[in-house]
Amino acid sequence: MTTTNTYLTGQKAFLGGDLERSIVAFTDAVEHGIHPLHSHLNRGIAYFKIGRFHHAIKDFDMLIDEDETHERALFYRGIARLNLGENEEAIHDFDRAIAINPEGGNTYLARGLAHHSLGHRKEANRDIHDGHVLKSVELGEFMEENILAESLFNKTLKYLESDDANWELSLTNNEVQRMDVVH
């Protein structure tokens, strides 16, 4: 695969949920210079979704080196760092992403969770209860898509269970299954 079809194969595999196959195709696309920025972003997201956070961070680093205002790369690198427990680094990425897009509810929520993990209660409550979060973030979807590390999932769930905010909490089937395993 050395044509533009490599990239399209990666996209098709990614959208079809075959993340391993998409990683192979995007790697080939990167090696052959086919849509390098999009290939790195998509491969990074695929690595993230299978829990290979360090590999994901390398792809996002490359993107941010090329474009320091790449909001999605900053968000995903922050999310990967959050899942690794690298909370201060995650906050730095989220700060930069919010400076680019101050409307990003998912970013505020993620930054709040990083602050919560560090014991910064005031900052955590400010971010987690931000209007952008409460109005635009579907909590179950956010957790399923972004909170992949089991310890972070459990910590986040415990926090949200005791939180008095008006959440629109609807759990997906995958989340219910994860909760059954944990309890």
Buried (B, 14 or more C-beta within 10 A) or exposed (E): BEEEEBBBBBBBBBEEEBBEBBBBBBBBBBEBEBBBBBBBBBBBBBBBBBEBBEBBBBBBBBBBEEEEEBBBBBBBBBBBBBBBBBBEBBBBBBEBBBEBBEEBBBBBBBBBBBBBBBEBEEBBBBBBBBEBBBEBBBBBBBBBBBBBBEEBBBBBBEBBEEEEEEBEBEBBEEBEEBEEEEE
